[in-house]
Amino acid sequence: MTKPATIPRPDVATVAEAQLAWRRRVARIGSLLQVGFAALWLFRGTLATGISGRLLLAASLAGGAVAVGVWVEATTRGLAPRPTGPVARHLERFVTGATIAQLVASTVLPFVLSALGRPDLTVGTISITIGILLLWLHTKLRTVGHLVAGVLLVAVPVVLACALSGNALIAASGLSTGVILIANAIVGARALHRGIIGPNAHTIPSTDASRL
């Protein structure tokens, strides 16, 4: 009776190459998504301030975020093609699954918090889910800027929720989340454009190969 053929584990260099390719891809696509979320939260946060002329200001801030998105798209165009190969596809499943989970949470949480009588916690809670996603991506891919942004997106909403409530909390959460996301998008786009996108194959631990 013949033994089934064993599938060799990918070597460190192959894993490192796939991680680097997905680090580039996340820097581009992730930055564009972050700018989109930032435009939404800046708009909502500004409307919640109650200041005079807030609609015009909200539209201006959202427009500024869109302008950043146009810059990100132009700056990173062609620099992050979709990675190919077995290891890259394996990583893609993880990245896609985690992203979908975050989007589902962002869709469900507003209904749950409204039912609990705390709709003002919605923006901050969604910010936390984005922060968790960025921290996970940093752990998995060593993504640029995600460690700092992830910590801020988790910590800032918690601090704000302890100090504020109602429209004040919505405004502070929306504006702070928008600023963090735009800053992180710029960091990712600049790193990709300059080719400074994180550790190379020689600095990735060999244990990473055994996880795939």
C-alpha positions as CSV (number, residue, x, y, z in Angstrom):
1,M,0.0,0.0,0.0
2,T,1.6,3.3,-1.1
3,K,1.7,6.2,1.2
4,P,0.0,9.4,0.0
5,A,2.5,12.0,-1.3
6,T,3.3,14.7,1.3
7,I,2.9,18.3,0.4
8,P,6.2,20.1,1.1
9,R,6.0,23.1,3.3
10,P,6.9,26.4,1.6
11,D,10.4,27.7,2.4
12,V,11.1,30.9,4.2
13,A,12.0,32.8,1.0
14,T,8.7,31.8,-0.6
15,V,6.7,32.9,2.4
16,A,8.6,36.1,2.7
17,E,7.9,36.9,-1.0
18,A,4.2,36.2,-0.6
19,Q,4.1,38.4,2.5
20,L,5.9,41.2,0.8
21,A,3.5,41.1,-2.2
22,W,0.5,41.2,0.1
23,R,2.1,43.9,2.2
24,R,2.2,46.0,-1.0
25,R,-1.4,45.0,-1.9
26,V,-2.7,45.9,1.5
27,A,-0.8,49.2,1.5
28,R,-2.6,50.2,-1.7
29,I,-6.1,48.7,-1.4
30,G,-6.2,49.2,2.4
31,S,-5.2,52.9,2.0
32,L,-8.1,53.5,-0.5
33,L,-10.6,51.8,1.8
34,Q,-9.4,53.7,4.8
35,V,-9.8,57.0,3.0
36,G,-13.4,56.0,2.1
37,F,-14.2,55.2,5.7
38,A,-12.4,58.4,6.8
39,A,-14.6,60.6,4.5
40,L,-17.7,59.0,6.0
41,W,-16.7,59.5,9.6
42,L,-15.4,63.0,9.1
43,F,-18.7,63.9,7.5
44,R,-20.8,62.3,10.2
45,G,-18.6,63.5,13.0
46,T,-18.8,67.1,11.8
47,L,-22.5,67.0,11.5
48,A,-22.8,65.9,15.1
49,T,-20.9,68.9,16.4
50,G,-23.8,71.2,16.0
51,I,-21.7,74.1,15.0
52,S,-22.9,76.8,12.6
53,G,-22.2,75.9,8.9
54,R,-21.5,72.3,9.8
55,L,-23.0,70.9,6.6
56,L,-20.5,72.9,4.5
57,L,-17.6,72.0,6.7
58,A,-18.6,68.3,6.7
59,A,-18.7,68.3,2.9
60,S,-15.4,70.1,2.7
61,L,-13.7,67.6,5.0
62,A,-15.2,64.7,3.2
63,G,-14.1,66.2,-0.1
64,G,-10.6,66.6,1.3
65,A,-10.6,62.9,2.2
66,V,-11.7,62.1,-1.4
67,A,-8.8,64.2,-2.7
68,V,-6.4,62.2,-0.6
69,G,-7.9,59.1,-2.1
70,V,-7.3,60.3,-5.6
71,W,-3.7,61.1,-4.6
72,V,-3.3,57.6,-3.1
73,E,-4.7,56.0,-6.2
74,A,-2.4,57.9,-8.5
75,T,0.7,57.5,-6.3
76,T,0.4,53.7,-5.9
77,R,-1.0,52.8,-9.4
78,G,0.7,49.7,-10.7
79,L,2.8,49.2,-7.6
80,A,0.8,46.4,-6.0
81,P,-0.5,43.8,-8.5
82,R,-2.6,41.0,-7.1
83,P,-0.1,38.3,-5.7
84,T,-0.1,34.9,-7.3
85,G,1.1,31.5,-6.2
86,P,-0.1,28.9,-3.6
87,V,1.3,30.8,-0.5
88,A,-0.1,34.1,-1.8
89,R,-3.6,32.5,-2.3
90,H,-3.4,31.1,1.2
91,L,-2.7,34.6,2.6
92,E,-5.4,36.1,0.4
93,R,-8.0,33.8,2.0
94,F,-7.0,35.0,5.5
95,V,-6.9,38.7,4.5
96,T,-10.3,38.4,2.7
97,G,-11.9,36.6,5.5
98,A,-10.7,39.0,8.1
99,T,-11.8,42.0,6.0
100,I,-15.3,40.5,5.4
101,A,-15.6,39.8,9.2
102,Q,-14.8,43.5,9.9
103,L,-17.4,44.7,7.3
104,V,-20.1,42.4,8.7
105,A,-19.4,43.7,12.2
106,S,-19.6,47.3,11.0
107,T,-23.0,46.5,9.4
108,V,-24.5,44.6,12.4
109,L,-23.2,46.8,15.3
110,P,-25.3,49.9,14.6
111,F,-28.5,47.8,14.9
112,V,-27.3,46.1,18.1
113,L,-26.2,49.4,19.7
114,S,-29.5,51.1,18.7
115,A,-31.4,48.2,20.3
116,L,-29.4,48.7,23.5
117,G,-30.2,52.4,23.5
118,R,-26.6,53.6,22.8
119,P,-26.4,54.5,19.1
120,D,-23.7,57.1,20.1
121,L,-21.3,54.2,20.6
122,T,-21.6,53.1,17.0
123,V,-18.7,55.1,15.4
124,G,-16.3,54.2,18.2
125,T,-17.2,50.6,18.2
126,I,-16.7,50.3,14.4
127,S,-13.4,52.1,14.9
128,I,-12.4,49.4,17.3
129,T,-13.2,46.7,14.8
130,I,-11.1,48.5,12.2
131,G,-8.3,48.8,14.7
132,I,-8.4,45.1,15.5
133,L,-8.3,44.3,11.7
134,L,-5.2,46.5,11.3
135,L,-3.5,44.9,14.3
136,W,-4.2,41.5,12.8
137,L,-2.8,42.5,9.4
138,H,0.3,43.8,11.1
139,T,0.8,40.5,13.0
140,K,0.2,38.5,9.9
141,L,2.0,40.6,7.2
142,R,4.1,43.1,9.2
143,T,2.2,45.9,7.4
144,V,3.5,49.4,7.6
145,G,1.8,51.8,10.0
146,H,-0.9,49.4,11.1
147,L,0.5,48.8,14.6
148,V,0.3,52.4,15.6
149,A,-3.0,53.1,13.8
150,G,-4.5,49.9,15.2
151,V,-3.7,50.8,18.8
152,L,-5.1,54.3,18.3
153,L,-8.3,53.1,16.7
154,V,-8.9,50.8,19.7
155,A,-7.7,53.0,22.5
156,V,-9.1,56.4,21.5
157,P,-12.7,55.3,21.2
158,V,-12.5,53.7,24.6
159,V,-11.1,56.8,26.2
160,L,-13.8,59.0,24.5
161,A,-16.6,56.7,25.6
162,C,-15.5,57.0,29.2
163,A,-15.6,60.8,29.0
164,L,-18.4,61.7,26.5
165,S,-21.8,60.6,25.4
166,G,-24.5,61.6,22.9
167,N,-23.6,63.9,20.0
168,A,-20.4,64.9,21.6
169,L,-19.2,61.3,21.6
170,I,-20.3,60.8,18.0
171,A,-18.5,64.0,16.9
172,A,-15.3,63.2,18.7
173,S,-15.3,59.5,17.6
174,G,-16.0,60.4,14.0
175,L,-13.4,63.1,13.7
176,S,-10.7,61.2,15.5
177,T,-11.3,58.0,13.5
178,G,-11.3,60.0,10.3
179,V,-8.0,61.6,11.1
180,I,-6.3,58.4,12.1
181,L,-7.5,56.6,9.0
182,I,-6.3,59.3,6.6
183,A,-2.9,59.6,8.4
184,N,-2.5,55.8,8.1
185,A,-3.6,55.8,4.4
186,I,-0.9,58.5,3.7
187,V,1.7,56.5,5.5
188,G,0.9,53.3,3.6
189,A,0.8,55.1,0.2
190,R,4.1,56.9,0.8
191,A,5.8,53.7,2.0
192,L,4.6,51.8,-1.1
193,H,5.6,54.6,-3.5
194,R,9.1,54.8,-1.9
195,G,9.5,51.1,-1.7
196,I,9.9,51.2,2.1
197,I,7.3,48.6,2.8
198,G,8.6,46.6,5.7
199,P,11.0,43.7,6.5
200,N,12.5,41.8,3.6
201,A,13.1,38.0,3.4
202,H,16.1,38.2,5.6
203,T,14.3,39.7,8.6
204,I,11.2,37.5,8.6
205,P,11.4,34.7,11.2
206,S,11.8,31.2,9.8
207,T,8.9,30.0,12.0
208,D,6.6,31.9,9.6
209,A,7.1,29.2,7.0
210,S,5.7,26.5,9.3
211,R,2.4,28.4,9.8
212,L,1.4,28.1,6.1
